[in-house]
């Protein structure tokens, strides 16, 4: 059931990708903001309570629906898996953003490319050069692939006896870490630590996937030597391996408004351009094919056994 749920959700997401704004994401964001306003007194324990209230009831509800539908018909339980996976994946609409930026860069429309990138990642991109835009777009699409595809799929498969609970767990942990990481005091610290726990192995499997889909030797070298210098450890693993696999340079300093933001170098080789954005997307899809092939072989092995 796991393989066919994943395959159906990926096909559905590719044929009919979600578009922003996402209503379910907006409603969950309103809920987490309400919890933050009610419980944030700056303490670590308050953050842990808020995280539990934001995640556990949703997991119980998702599992309960799966349990009830599966009791009626296994096919209904399968449909529930596919539906939940469909709304938790969402890599396609990010890859579409990246492809749009690549087209704008090739057309020489830098202002439009800056605006598209700023709308996607947030922050000020008005001082970005064409190289900066390409570099940051590649970083964004690699990070999105891990947070909104590979990590979701890993946890779904790992907890598949519970239905789509694993997919919800990973996405909820990712969202809360993003929303609460910049809170004053220690309120957001539990969300960051929780996401570090659930993301540790998926991030490394994603990095390994990039290495298999690209230049394995350079990917593993950059992963080993450069990832520890990145501010976010798991993201550093993904970006370093991805940059090495592609043979491009990511990271490096950026001019954000009137301020220069220092970032460590990642990768080797050339500075990326618009074509490299498309290459990054292609590498990610090749990596997804690797996961699907492994899953299919596991299904076949189970049938033979």
Backbone as CSV, one residue per row, in Angstrom:
resi,resn,N_x,N_y,N_z,CA_x,CA_y,CA_z,C_x,C_y,C_z
1,UNK,0.819,-1.204,0.000,0.000,0.000,0.000,0.859,1.263,0.000
2,UNK,1.979,1.258,0.708,2.806,2.457,0.826,3.306,2.926,-0.536
3,UNK,3.845,2.002,-1.325,4.393,2.396,-2.625,3.312,2.975,-3.521
4,UNK,2.171,2.321,-3.602,1.123,2.780,-4.508,0.479,4.072,-4.005
5,UNK,0.456,4.278,-2.699,-0.010,5.559,-2.163,0.929,6.680,-2.577
6,UNK,2.233,6.444,-2.411,3.229,7.444,-2.785,3.170,7.727,-4.281
7,UNK,3.124,6.674,-5.074,3.119,6.858,-6.530,1.889,7.643,-6.981
8,UNK,0.720,7.289,-6.440,-0.507,7.983,-6.831,-0.475,9.447,-6.404
9,UNK,0.024,9.727,-5.201,0.079,11.112,-4.722,1.045,11.949,-5.551
10,UNK,2.188,11.369,-5.925,3.168,12.097,-6.733,2.611,12.398,-8.118
11,UNK,1.956,11.416,-8.717,1.345,11.641,-10.031,0.276,12.724,-9.943
12,UNK,-0.570,12.649,-8.920,-1.625,13.640,-8.744,-1.034,15.031,-8.524
13,UNK,0.010,15.110,-7.705,0.635,16.403,-7.429,1.330,16.968,-8.659
14,UNK,1.822,16.088,-9.519,2.483,16.540,-10.734,1.460,17.008,-11.774
15,UNK,0.363,16.259,-11.899,-0.658,16.604,-12.896,-1.483,17.805,-12.451
16,UNK,-1.805,17.854,-11.173,-2.621,18.942,-10.643,-1.946,19.527,-9.400
17,UNK,-0.873,20.280,-9.583,-0.131,20.795,-8.431,-0.937,21.803,-7.631
18,UNK,-0.697,21.824,-6.338,-1.317,22.821,-5.478,-0.787,24.201,-5.834
19,UNK,-1.597,25.210,-5.604,-1.200,26.586,-5.880,-1.386,27.427,-4.627
20,UNK,-0.464,28.350,-4.435,-0.572,29.235,-3.292,-1.573,30.341,-3.606
21,UNK,-2.268,30.826,-2.542,-2.172,30.416,-1.133,-2.880,29.087,-0.881
22,UNK,-2.320,28.305,0.031,-2.872,26.997,0.357,-3.842,27.137,1.534
23,UNK,-5.124,26.875,1.335,-6.099,27.098,2.413,-5.788,26.308,3.687
24,UNK,-5.393,25.027,3.537,-5.117,24.229,4.731,-3.895,24.748,5.474
25,UNK,-2.898,25.256,4.733,-1.712,25.837,5.371,-2.084,27.133,6.096
26,UNK,-2.919,27.950,5.477,-3.331,29.207,6.103,-4.103,28.963,7.389
27,UNK,-5.010,27.976,7.362,-5.788,27.684,8.571,-4.896,27.154,9.686
28,UNK,-3.940,26.307,9.324,-3.032,25.786,10.353,-2.144,26.901,10.902
29,UNK,-1.743,27.813,10.044,-0.942,28.947,10.491,-1.713,29.820,11.476
30,UNK,-2.985,30.075,11.195,-3.823,30.850,12.120,-3.905,30.143,13.469
31,UNK,-4.066,28.826,13.442,-4.130,28.051,14.679,-2.830,28.151,15.473
32,UNK,-1.690,28.000,14.801,-0.403,28.057,15.511,-0.129,29.469,16.032
33,UNK,-0.559,30.475,15.309,-0.391,31.851,15.799,-1.236,32.089,17.051
34,UNK,-2.430,31.516,17.068,-3.277,31.638,18.257,-2.621,30.953,19.450
35,UNK,-2.073,29.752,19.245,-1.373,29.065,20.332,-0.188,29.881,20.821
36,UNK,0.536,30.466,19.891,1.703,31.258,20.266,1.303,32.475,21.106
37,UNK,0.218,33.130,20.712,-0.228,34.299,21.473,-0.687,33.907,22.878
38,UNK,-1.342,32.759,22.994,-1.887,32.340,24.279,-0.830,31.777,25.223
39,UNK,0.204,31.125,24.664,1.120,30.351,25.506,2.542,30.888,25.572
40,UNK,2.888,31.831,24.719,4.274,32.273,24.670,4.586,33.248,25.803
41,UNK,5.231,32.710,26.831,5.745,33.549,27.906,7.269,33.542,27.907
42,UNK,7.855,33.059,26.806,9.302,33.069,26.675,10.008,31.868,27.237
43,UNK,9.264,30.902,27.802,9.889,29.748,28.437,9.918,28.545,27.486
44,UNK,10.912,27.709,27.687,11.057,26.480,26.897,9.850,25.563,27.100
45,UNK,9.389,25.425,28.348,8.281,24.520,28.640,6.997,24.969,27.947
46,UNK,6.806,26.279,27.842,5.615,26.783,27.151,5.673,26.437,25.666
47,UNK,6.861,26.511,25.098,7.021,26.126,23.694,6.744,24.649,23.491
48,UNK,7.169,23.814,24.448,6.923,22.371,24.341,5.433,22.065,24.428
49,UNK,4.729,22.755,25.338,3.286,22.548,25.462,2.575,23.001,24.187
50,UNK,2.951,24.163,23.664,2.323,24.678,22.448,2.573,23.734,21.275
51,UNK,3.796,23.226,21.148,4.114,22.290,20.059,3.261,21.026,20.169
52,UNK,3.130,20.512,21.372,2.329,19.303,21.582,0.874,19.546,21.197
53,UNK,0.328,20.692,21.593,-1.057,21.005,21.272,-1.252,21.257,19.776
54,UNK,-0.203,21.724,19.100,-0.300,21.995,17.663,-0.158,20.737,16.827
55,UNK,0.472,19.698,17.371,0.802,18.518,16.567,-0.029,17.299,16.960
56,UNK,-0.063,16.970,18.229,-0.653,15.691,18.655,-2.135,15.571,18.290
57,UNK,-2.983,16.577,18.539,-4.394,16.412,18.145,-4.578,16.185,16.649
58,UNK,-3.748,16.830,15.833,-3.843,16.636,14.389,-3.460,15.205,14.024
59,UNK,-2.399,14.698,14.632,-1.977,13.320,14.361,-3.061,12.327,14.770
60,UNK,-3.670,12.551,15.923,-4.731,11.644,16.380,-5.914,11.694,15.423
61,UNK,-6.287,12.885,14.988,-7.406,13.017,14.072,-7.148,12.332,12.738
62,UNK,-5.949,12.511,12.204,-5.597,11.884,10.926,-5.592,10.364,11.058
63,UNK,-5.027,9.865,12.160,-5.011,8.413,12.365,-6.420,7.865,12.553
64,UNK,-7.267,8.595,13.278,-8.625,8.118,13.547,-9.427,7.999,12.251
65,UNK,-9.301,8.989,11.366,-9.995,8.918,10.081,-9.492,7.718,9.283
66,UNK,-8.175,7.510,9.272,-7.608,6.359,8.561,-8.135,5.052,9.141
67,UNK,-8.179,4.970,10.457,-8.646,3.749,11.121,-10.102,3.452,10.763
68,UNK,-10.947,4.482,10.788,-12.363,4.294,10.492,-12.579,3.936,9.026
69,UNK,-11.892,4.641,8.120,-12.059,4.359,6.696,-11.527,2.970,6.343
70,UNK,-10.384,2.610,6.921,-9.818,1.283,6.645,-10.725,0.178,7.164
71,UNK,-11.436,0.461,8.276,-12.363,-0.524,8.799,-13.538,-0.754,7.865
72,UNK,-13.929,0.301,7.136,-15.007,0.161,6.157,-14.505,-0.545,4.901
73,UNK,-13.354,-0.069,4.398,-12.774,-0.655,3.182,-11.302,-0.276,3.106
74,UNK,-10.405,-1.231,2.833,-8.987,-0.880,2.653,-8.781,0.148,1.550
75,UNK,-9.646,0.113,0.543,-9.525,1.083,-0.556,-9.770,2.500,-0.051
76,UNK,-10.730,2.688,0.848,-10.986,4.014,1.410,-9.791,4.486,2.244
77,UNK,-9.186,3.565,2.980,-7.980,3.931,3.724,-6.860,4.347,2.798
78,UNK,-6.740,3.644,1.678,-5.720,4.006,0.674,-5.998,5.378,0.096
79,UNK,-7.253,5.682,-0.202,-7.604,7.001,-0.735,-7.267,8.106,0.270
80,UNK,-7.477,7.831,1.546,-7.135,8.811,2.582,-5.626,9.051,2.608
81,UNK,-4.841,7.985,2.497,-3.387,8.137,2.416,-2.991,9.028,1.246
82,UNK,-3.559,8.746,0.081,-3.220,9.503,-1.119,-3.608,10.978,-0.953
83,UNK,-4.809,11.223,-0.418,-5.270,12.594,-0.252,-4.408,13.394,0.700
84,UNK,-4.049,12.788,1.837,-3.210,13.505,2.811,-1.805,13.734,2.246
85,UNK,-1.257,12.723,1.587,0.047,12.918,0.962,0.005,14.042,-0.072
86,UNK,-1.053,14.093,-0.835,-1.200,15.120,-1.874,-1.124,16.525,-1.288
87,UNK,-1.796,16.755,-0.151,-1.802,18.104,0.420,-0.567,18.390,1.271
88,UNK,0.231,17.362,1.585,1.452,17.611,2.365,2.702,17.678,1.505
89,UNK,2.655,17.201,0.272,3.852,17.233,-0.576,4.129,18.660,-1.058
90,UNK,3.616,19.034,-2.217,3.729,20.422,-2.639,5.063,20.835,-3.220
91,UNK,5.932,19.881,-3.639,7.190,20.313,-4.241,6.970,20.918,-5.618
92,UNK,5.959,20.461,-6.346,5.775,20.884,-7.735,5.566,22.389,-7.856
93,UNK,4.793,22.990,-6.929,4.570,24.423,-7.084,5.825,25.221,-6.754
94,UNK,6.732,24.658,-5.936,8.012,25.328,-5.725,8.927,25.166,-6.935
95,UNK,8.922,23.994,-7.546,9.748,23.817,-8.738,9.238,24.693,-9.879
96,UNK,7.926,24.911,-9.936,7.391,25.833,-10.938,7.899,27.253,-10.702
97,UNK,7.975,27.668,-9.436,8.536,28.990,-9.120,9.975,29.090,-9.596
98,UNK,10.755,28.045,-9.332,12.161,28.054,-9.742,12.290,28.115,-11.258
99,UNK,11.467,27.346,-11.958,11.521,27.369,-13.423,11.128,28.737,-13.963
100,UNK,10.180,29.401,-13.314,9.767,30.745,-13.732,10.932,31.736,-13.555
101,UNK,11.650,31.607,-12.454,12.810,32.479,-12.227,13.874,32.241,-13.290
102,UNK,14.094,30.964,-13.638,15.085,30.646,-14.675,14.695,31.288,-16.013
103,UNK,13.428,31.228,-16.359,12.978,31.844,-17.614,13.185,33.355,-17.594
104,UNK,12.900,33.980,-16.467,13.084,35.429,-16.363,14.560,35.804,-16.471
105,UNK,15.425,35.012,-15.868,16.861,35.281,-15.975,17.337,35.159,-17.414
106,UNK,16.887,34.135,-18.109,17.294,33.966,-19.512,16.787,35.107,-20.388
107,UNK,15.641,35.667,-20.011,15.086,36.784,-20.775,15.692,38.117,-20.372
108,UNK,16.578,38.109,-19.367,17.218,39.344,-18.911,16.325,40.221,-18.053
109,UNK,15.214,39.674,-17.552,14.274,40.452,-16.740,14.645,40.305,-15.259
110,UNK,15.713,40.989,-14.857,16.244,40.822,-13.504,15.279,41.313,-12.437
111,UNK,14.631,42.454,-12.668,13.712,42.977,-11.654,12.560,42.014,-11.405
112,UNK,12.034,41.433,-12.473,10.942,40.466,-12.313,11.438,39.207,-11.611
113,UNK,12.659,38.777,-11.922,13.223,37.598,-11.265,13.449,37.871,-9.776
114,UNK,13.924,39.077,-9.457,14.102,39.438,-8.037,12.768,39.432,-7.308
115,UNK,11.743,39.980,-7.934,10.427,40.029,-7.299,9.864,38.625,-7.090
116,UNK,10.054,37.748,-8.069,9.574,36.373,-7.948,10.295,35.643,-6.821
117,UNK,11.607,35.836,-6.736,12.389,35.181,-5.691,12.007,35.712,-4.311
118,UNK,11.819,37.028,-4.202,11.443,37.615,-2.913,10.075,37.122,-2.472
119,UNK,9.136,36.982,-3.422,7.810,36.481,-3.073,7.873,35.038,-2.618
120,UNK,8.817,34.291,-3.151,8.959,32.872,-2.823,9.602,32.669,-1.460
121,UNK,10.753,33.294,-1.236,11.526,33.018,-0.021,11.338,34.059,1.072
122,UNK,10.762,35.207,0.729,10.688,36.296,1.683,12.001,37.068,1.709
123,UNK,12.014,38.200,2.373,13.226,38.993,2.465,13.395,39.918,1.272
124,UNK,14.491,40.649,1.290,14.788,41.657,0.279,15.779,41.083,-0.729
125,UNK,15.383,41.044,-2.002,16.271,40.556,-3.062,16.602,41.652,-4.063
126,UNK,16.340,42.912,-3.705,16.475,44.011,-4.666,17.915,44.256,-5.090
127,UNK,18.891,43.842,-4.266,20.300,44.067,-4.602,20.964,42.828,-5.193
128,UNK,20.204,41.775,-5.441,20.785,40.530,-5.941,21.183,40.677,-7.404
129,UNK,22.375,40.164,-7.711,22.795,40.061,-9.105,22.149,38.832,-9.743
130,UNK,22.362,38.654,-11.053,21.828,37.465,-11.728,22.405,36.197,-11.104
131,UNK,23.713,36.201,-10.779,24.323,35.031,-10.137,23.717,34.772,-8.766
132,UNK,23.476,35.856,-8.002,22.864,35.703,-6.685,21.480,35.070,-6.798
133,UNK,20.699,35.547,-7.756,19.342,35.033,-7.936,19.382,33.534,-8.250
134,UNK,20.245,33.145,-9.189,20.348,31.728,-9.559,20.803,30.892,-8.365
135,UNK,21.787,31.399,-7.626,22.336,30.652,-6.492,21.273,30.435,-5.411
136,UNK,20.577,31.506,-5.058,19.576,31.397,-3.993,18.380,30.575,-4.456
137,UNK,17.995,30.684,-5.727,16.887,29.879,-6.246,17.217,28.389,-6.164
138,UNK,18.445,28.026,-6.477,18.851,26.620,-6.378,18.822,26.164,-4.924
139,UNK,19.306,27.007,-4.021,19.253,26.658,-2.604,17.810,26.451,-2.139
140,UNK,16.936,27.344,-2.578,15.537,27.245,-2.168,14.877,25.974,-2.683
141,UNK,15.145,25.637,-3.947,14.473,24.466,-4.510,15.025,23.177,-3.907
142,UNK,16.314,23.155,-3.566,16.869,21.983,-2.888,16.285,21.840,-1.487
143,UNK,16.198,22.934,-0.773,15.629,22.890,0.568,14.164,22.481,0.525
144,UNK,13.421,23.017,-0.455,12.004,22.670,-0.591,11.823,21.193,-0.918
145,UNK,12.731,20.653,-1.742,12.609,19.241,-2.106,12.748,18.350,-0.877
146,UNK,13.592,18.764,0.056,13.792,17.956,1.249,12.647,18.126,2.246
147,UNK,12.194,19.364,2.422,11.146,19.643,3.399,9.763,19.244,2.896
148,UNK,9.546,19.296,1.592,8.192,19.096,1.087,8.065,17.890,0.166
149,UNK,9.107,17.075,0.120,8.978,15.857,-0.655,9.698,14.702,0.033
150,UNK,11.025,14.718,0.054,11.756,13.560,0.562,11.486,13.307,2.047
151,UNK,11.466,14.359,2.852,11.194,14.174,4.276,9.789,13.659,4.534
152,UNK,8.823,14.206,3.793,7.437,13.759,3.930,7.308,12.280,3.557
153,UNK,7.926,11.901,2.434,7.827,10.515,1.976,8.507,9.562,2.946
154,UNK,9.654,9.953,3.485,10.367,9.085,4.429,9.497,8.777,5.641
155,UNK,8.915,9.806,6.249,8.146,9.580,7.460,6.816,8.895,7.177
156,UNK,6.253,9.135,5.990,5.036,8.409,5.631,5.314,6.908,5.562
157,UNK,6.380,6.527,4.873,6.704,5.114,4.720,7.078,4.501,6.062
158,UNK,7.820,5.250,6.883,8.263,4.719,8.168,7.079,4.395,9.081
159,UNK,6.042,5.237,9.048,4.889,5.051,9.933,3.644,4.629,9.162
160,UNK,3.831,3.940,8.042,2.691,3.611,7.188,1.632,2.762,7.880
161,UNK,1.939,1.917,8.883,0.840,1.216,9.570,-0.161,2.169,10.227
162,UNK,0.257,3.401,10.491,-0.635,4.400,11.100,-1.281,5.296,10.048
163,UNK,-1.207,4.892,8.787,-1.758,5.734,7.727,-0.814,6.882,7.402
164,UNK,-1.355,8.074,7.135,-0.497,9.200,6.751,0.015,10.017,7.935
165,UNK,0.042,9.427,9.117,0.479,10.152,10.313,1.907,10.670,10.165
166,UNK,2.802,9.857,9.584,4.194,10.272,9.442,4.344,11.503,8.578
167,UNK,3.583,11.582,7.487,3.648,12.748,6.604,3.211,14.008,7.348
168,UNK,2.133,13.912,8.128,1.644,15.060,8.892,2.654,15.460,9.971
169,UNK,3.237,14.470,10.628,4.229,14.758,11.675,5.382,15.581,11.108
170,UNK,5.922,15.157,9.976,7.075,15.872,9.421,6.700,17.280,8.976
171,UNK,5.575,17.417,8.268,5.206,18.742,7.778,4.864,19.682,8.929
172,UNK,4.151,19.175,9.930,3.808,20.023,11.069,5.073,20.472,11.807
173,UNK,6.011,19.543,12.019,7.263,19.902,12.689,8.039,20.928,11.877
174,UNK,8.048,20.776,10.561,8.735,21.728,9.693,8.095,23.108,9.763
175,UNK,6.769,23.159,9.713,6.057,24.441,9.756,6.290,25.149,11.079
176,UNK,6.191,24.427,12.171,6.363,25.044,13.489,7.789,25.533,13.692
177,UNK,8.769,24.782,13.213,10.150,25.239,13.319,10.339,26.533,12.545
178,UNK,9.717,26.627,11.364,9.825,27.853,10.582,9.118,29.034,11.219
179,UNK,7.947,28.790,11.812,7.165,29.886,12.391,7.712,30.363,13.732
180,UNK,8.224,29.465,14.536,8.572,29.801,15.913,10.075,29.928,16.154
181,UNK,10.884,29.756,15.118,12.331,29.766,15.334,12.861,31.145,15.723
182,UNK,12.188,32.200,15.312,12.682,33.560,15.580,11.985,34.223,16.748
183,UNK,11.240,33.464,17.543,10.563,34.028,18.701,11.580,34.452,19.757
184,UNK,11.262,35.527,20.451,12.131,35.970,21.547,12.052,34.973,22.695
185,UNK,13.144,34.888,23.431,13.193,33.957,24.540,13.409,32.531,24.057
186,UNK,12.951,31.576,24.842,13.196,30.162,24.559,11.949,29.433,24.059
187,UNK,10.914,30.181,23.728,9.658,29.558,23.332,9.820,28.666,22.101
188,UNK,10.558,29.139,21.096,10.676,28.388,19.853,11.745,27.313,19.855
189,UNK,12.484,27.191,20.964,13.608,26.260,20.997,13.141,24.807,20.889
190,UNK,12.021,24.471,21.513,11.538,23.090,21.441,11.153,22.732,20.009
191,UNK,10.508,23.650,19.287,10.126,23.387,17.897,11.357,23.137,17.034
192,UNK,12.421,23.904,17.252,13.651,23.696,16.497,14.266,22.336,16.809
193,UNK,14.300,21.970,18.084,14.887,20.688,18.468,14.044,19.523,17.961
194,UNK,12.724,19.670,18.001,11.860,18.600,17.516,12.067,18.381,16.020
195,UNK,12.174,19.475,15.272,12.379,19.313,13.832,13.766,18.755,13.547
196,UNK,14.747,19.114,14.358,16.084,18.543,14.189,16.026,17.014,14.337
197,UNK,15.237,16.535,15.289,15.132,15.090,15.520,14.462,14.404,14.323
198,UNK,13.322,14.939,13.887,12.589,14.262,12.805,13.254,14.475,11.453
199,UNK,14.104,15.483,11.353,14.722,15.810,10.059,16.130,15.251,9.925
200,UNK,16.721,14.736,10.986,18.125,14.322,10.942,18.360,13.262,9.867
201,UNK,17.608,12.184,9.902,17.815,11.107,8.943,17.297,11.455,7.536
202,UNK,16.103,12.054,7.393,15.665,12.429,6.044,16.618,13.370,5.319
203,UNK,17.233,14.300,6.059,18.177,15.218,5.423,19.371,14.458,4.859
204,UNK,19.855,13.488,5.585,21.017,12.722,5.114,20.647,11.770,3.982
205,UNK,19.446,11.238,4.018,18.995,10.422,2.891,18.805,11.281,1.636
206,UNK,18.345,12.508,1.817,18.229,13.419,0.678,19.598,13.736,0.111
207,UNK,20.562,14.008,0.988,21.925,14.279,0.523,22.486,13.079,-0.228
208,UNK,22.261,11.881,0.286,22.714,10.668,-0.399,22.018,10.523,-1.755
209,UNK,20.752,10.880,-1.803,20.008,10.829,-3.057,20.628,11.761,-4.093
210,UNK,20.971,12.981,-3.680,21.629,13.916,-4.599,22.961,13.348,-5.087
211,UNK,23.695,12.725,-4.171,24.985,12.156,-4.550,24.810,11.067,-5.601
212,UNK,23.790,10.233,-5.442,23.536,9.169,-6.410,23.086,9.746,-7.744
213,UNK,22.278,10.815,-7.686,21.731,11.407,-8.910,22.725,12.322,-9.630
214,UNK,23.834,12.689,-8.950,24.816,13.584,-9.551,26.227,13.037,-9.427
215,UNK,27.163,13.910,-9.076,28.561,13.518,-8.910,28.763,13.013,-7.483
216,UNK,28.870,11.703,-7.327,28.879,11.106,-5.992,30.106,11.553,-5.194
217,UNK,31.270,11.535,-5.807,32.503,11.853,-5.076,32.499,13.290,-4.580
218,UNK,32.161,14.242,-5.449,32.149,15.644,-5.037,31.040,15.911,-4.019
219,UNK,29.900,15.237,-4.194,28.799,15.436,-3.254,29.187,14.997,-1.850
220,UNK,29.780,13.836,-1.734,30.161,13.343,-0.406,31.299,14.166,0.191
221,UNK,32.217,14.655,-0.661,33.303,15.503,-0.171,32.746,16.808,0.407
222,UNK,31.862,17.469,-0.328,31.284,18.735,0.145,30.423,18.508,1.382
223,UNK,29.689,17.415,1.390,28.870,17.057,2.550,29.747,16.942,3.793
224,UNK,30.864,16.249,3.649,31.731,15.985,4.798,32.474,17.235,5.268
225,UNK,32.917,18.077,4.347,33.813,19.177,4.699,33.118,20.528,4.844
226,UNK,31.980,20.730,4.172,31.378,22.060,4.141,30.087,22.181,4.941
227,UNK,29.342,21.085,5.052,28.041,21.160,5.713,28.110,21.661,7.151
228,UNK,29.134,21.281,7.947,29.154,21.739,9.341,29.209,23.253,9.502
229,UNK,29.655,23.980,8.484,29.749,25.430,8.595,28.453,26.169,8.331
230,UNK,27.439,25.474,7.829,26.173,26.132,7.507,25.361,26.361,8.779
231,UNK,24.658,27.512,8.897,23.942,27.808,10.154,22.926,26.757,10.562
232,UNK,22.186,26.193,9.611,21.216,25.152,9.921,21.819,23.805,9.526
233,UNK,22.136,22.951,10.479,22.915,21.729,10.187,22.310,20.841,9.111
234,UNK,20.997,20.532,9.224,20.386,19.619,8.250,20.304,20.261,6.868
235,UNK,19.970,21.537,6.820,19.934,22.225,5.528,21.331,22.274,4.922
236,UNK,22.344,22.450,5.758,23.718,22.460,5.262,24.104,21.139,4.623
237,UNK,23.667,20.026,5.219,23.939,18.708,4.642,23.325,18.598,3.252
238,UNK,22.067,19.013,3.118,21.356,18.921,1.839,21.994,19.821,0.793
239,UNK,22.265,21.076,1.149,22.790,22.034,0.172,24.221,21.701,-0.231
240,UNK,25.050,21.301,0.726,26.432,20.972,0.395,26.502,19.779,-0.540
241,UNK,25.738,18.734,-0.227,25.733,17.557,-1.095,25.149,17.891,-2.462
242,UNK,24.089,18.685,-2.490,23.481,19.055,-3.760,24.407,19.890,-4.624
243,UNK,25.097,20.851,-4.003,26.037,21.686,-4.755,27.186,20.853,-5.304
244,UNK,27.717,19.945,-4.474,28.791,19.080,-4.944,28.337,18.154,-6.058
245,UNK,27.135,17.620,-5.935,26.604,16.719,-6.959,26.440,17.425,-8.296
246,UNK,26.095,18.718,-8.259,25.894,19.492,-9.483,27.176,20.116,-10.017
247,UNK,28.190,20.281,-9.149,29.410,20.972,-9.558,29.232,22.467,-9.675
248,UNK,28.452,23.058,-8.739,28.264,24.509,-8.720,28.583,25.029,-7.326
249,UNK,28.741,26.346,-7.252,29.023,26.986,-5.975,27.767,27.668,-5.449
250,UNK,27.390,27.291,-4.229,26.274,27.924,-3.544,26.806,28.637,-2.305
251,UNK,25.885,29.105,-1.463,26.321,29.858,-0.296,26.882,31.200,-0.698
252,UNK,27.993,31.602,-0.101,28.690,32.859,-0.375,27.889,34.058,0.134
253,UNK,28.535,35.193,0.222,27.919,36.392,0.785,26.851,36.946,-0.148
254,UNK,25.845,37.591,0.458,24.768,38.223,-0.296,24.592,39.658,0.176
255,UNK,24.272,40.538,-0.753,23.918,41.910,-0.411,22.408,41.989,-0.236
256,UNK,21.975,42.102,1.009,20.558,42.186,1.331,20.266,43.619,1.739
257,UNK,19.656,44.369,0.828,19.480,45.792,1.068,20.832,46.478,1.108
258,UNK,21.118,47.148,2.179,22.411,47.825,2.346,23.361,47.022,3.224
259,UNK,22.994,45.817,3.534,23.799,44.978,4.422,24.347,43.777,3.660
260,UNK,25.593,43.423,3.954,26.202,42.226,3.382,26.090,41.091,4.393
261,UNK,25.430,40.026,3.966,25.220,38.863,4.837,26.243,37.803,4.458
262,UNK,27.102,37.462,5.409,28.128,36.445,5.146,27.517,35.056,5.255
263,UNK,27.862,34.205,4.295,27.458,32.798,4.315,28.640,31.974,3.825
264,UNK,28.857,30.800,4.394,29.992,29.983,3.958,29.804,29.468,2.539
265,UNK,30.919,29.148,1.891,30.867,28.572,0.544,30.414,27.119,0.611
266,UNK,29.631,26.739,-0.386,29.205,25.352,-0.541,29.456,24.937,-1.978
267,UNK,29.868,23.684,-2.171,30.024,23.157,-3.513,31.377,23.428,-4.125
268,UNK,31.480,23.078,-5.386,32.718,23.270,-6.144,32.352,23.692,-7.558
269,UNK,33.340,24.212,-8.285,33.127,24.464,-9.707,32.610,25.843,-10.013
270,UNK,31.672,25.935,-10.959,31.254,27.190,-11.548,30.193,27.900,-10.718
271,UNK,30.066,29.206,-10.991,28.941,29.950,-10.438,27.685,29.553,-11.205
272,UNK,26.568,29.370,-10.542,25.362,28.895,-11.221,24.718,29.976,-12.083
273,UNK,23.997,29.551,-13.108,23.216,30.452,-13.942,21.801,29.902,-14.077
274,UNK,21.022,30.482,-14.968,19.631,30.058,-15.127,19.531,28.592,-15.499
275,UNK,20.424,28.115,-16.354,20.369,26.707,-16.757,20.627,25.777,-15.574
276,UNK,21.423,26.234,-14.620,21.700,25.408,-13.445,20.459,25.232,-12.573
277,UNK,19.547,26.211,-12.591,18.288,26.043,-11.858,17.519,24.858,-12.417
278,UNK,17.429,24.810,-13.750,16.747,23.673,-14.389,17.479,22.361,-14.096
279,UNK,18.816,22.414,-14.064,19.588,21.206,-13.763,19.322,20.718,-12.344
280,UNK,19.169,21.653,-11.409,18.879,21.269,-10.027,17.531,20.570,-9.934
281,UNK,16.532,21.107,-10.637,15.212,20.477,-10.635,15.286,19.087,-11.253
282,UNK,16.028,18.960,-12.344,16.181,17.643,-12.986,16.846,16.647,-12.052
283,UNK,17.868,17.098,-11.313,18.554,16.207,-10.384,17.605,15.734,-9.283
284,UNK,16.754,16.637,-8.811,15.806,16.270,-7.756,14.808,15.233,-8.263
285,UNK,14.320,15.420,-9.489,13.384,14.437,-10.036,14.069,13.102,-10.285
286,UNK,15.333,13.124,-10.688,16.071,11.860,-10.822,16.180,11.168,-9.472
287,UNK,16.422,11.962,-8.438,16.482,11.389,-7.099,15.166,10.771,-6.687
288,UNK,14.058,11.424,-7.041,12.753,10.857,-6.727,12.546,9.534,-7.453
289,UNK,13.005,9.455,-8.696,12.910,8.196,-9.441,13.694,7.100,-8.729
290,UNK,14.863,7.452,-8.186,15.649,6.474,-7.423,14.822,5.937,-6.255
291,UNK,14.159,6.820,-5.507,13.330,6.383,-4.378,12.197,5.470,-4.855
292,UNK,11.562,5.835,-5.968,10.451,5.034,-6.473,10.924,3.655,-6.932
293,UNK,12.082,3.608,-7.579,12.616,2.328,-8.029,12.929,1.436,-6.828
294,UNK,13.542,2.010,-5.800,13.827,1.232,-4.589,12.533,0.723,-3.966
295,UNK,11.519,1.581,-3.917,10.242,1.162,-3.371,9.601,0.055,-4.185
296,UNK,9.669,0.167,-5.508,9.087,-0.865,-6.366,9.817,-2.192,-6.196
297,UNK,11.139,-2.139,-6.086,11.900,-3.377,-5.867,11.521,-4.025,-4.534
298,UNK,11.279,-3.175,-3.527,10.858,-3.726,-2.237,9.488,-4.411,-2.360
299,UNK,8.569,-3.816,-3.140,7.254,-4.425,-3.353,7.398,-5.759,-4.067
300,UNK,8.222,-5.776,-5.120,8.417,-7.017,-5.891,9.040,-8.106,-5.025
301,UNK,10.024,-7.696,-4.203,10.656,-8.663,-3.301,9.651,-9.239,-2.323
302,UNK,8.720,-8.390,-1.849,7.684,-8.880,-0.949,6.750,-9.858,-1.631
303,UNK,6.426,-9.592,-2.891,5.572,-10.521,-3.625,6.255,-11.879,-3.829
304,UNK,7.538,-11.817,-4.174,8.281,-13.056,-4.430,8.407,-13.880,-3.157
305,UNK,8.694,-13.180,-2.035,8.826,-13.883,-0.762,7.516,-14.508,-0.335
